[in-house]
């Protein structure tokens, strides 16, 4: 079943939530297993991964996998490295871009915004979530600068994206769910956090969707093994049914399918300076999906997941997962950071930050029906200099004369925007 549109009242949403939860419990019961039995399978699997991470941390071992870009480009990534990437669901790519190139891009962004009087015209954060970080501004609602577009359409970026996409099962049931070798150039913002800044960070959350994860047919199929009583078969790396379904109205999520979220460092950043943390357990999504169906959660509550807010994760409902929360190591300008699209993540707070903390958000968003549809709106935003439709309608760049132009697109860029 699917949730009806919820533009009406909170009471309607609560009623629909109760209805959907009852239907999912009945679906599990039809398999001959109870919700508690299915959850116990997932809980044991996830707890084993959490215990592995906690033990590795006590031994002083690095939690985040690290792979050199040169090995990705040469096809020399070992089977052991691939296995660790799939087990942890996150990755640092060392030397993804030359350090000098990254620093030039950082300077180019400064010139881009200053030459267009961005700071004089800045109207404050366009959304409450990123507005909570506290510095003024930290997230720049800028999408079409030459540095951003040069990075998105670069051969080096395409090589890493294809490598990451290849970790996923992209063909099954006679369907090619996505093309691993073609990215949709999903446009996102930049972050520039200045030296000495105080930032409140971002709490633990997820970005793949909100209530639509339970309440649309496509996602019910994506998580079919959980709801059909066969959680042993659940594979967080299976793209089946994720790439065609629509975004549900009222969801706070990305309209595109991303295999990995990611950013490219434009400055050196130490591991204790307000950096990204994740719960590096890809299969934890199964825990999050089943947890609201347990009897200790009110029938009209999805463990705090609701419309027009990000998917929260925390100690109230997901305490065992929080033990695995792990920050990135030190990174240098030109390194890139990646994490599985379903992964719990956060940004740690910082006071009097040492050095700059600058990144370009560039994910891996392979070409698929869902991303092809979104690319139509991206093309229009690119040509007009407007903010993409997934983001607040701030449109700072409409009249900026030095934004990236269509004639500057290369073959990768044109394919990513669906122009050929």
Beta strands, then each sheet from edge to edge (+ up, - down):
strand 1: 65-68
strand 2: 90-94
strand 3: 139-140
strand 4: 171-172
strand 5: 175-176
strand 6: 179-183
strand 7: 190-193
strand 8: 202-206
strand 9: 260-265
strand 10: 276-279
strand 11: 311-312
strand 12: 325-327
strand 13: 336-340
strand 14: 345-347
strand 15: 357-361
strand 16: 366-367
sheet 1: 1+ 2+ 13- 9+ 15- 7+ 3-
sheet 2: 4+ 5-
sheet 3: 6+ 16-
sheet 4: 11+ 8- 14+ 10- 12+
end
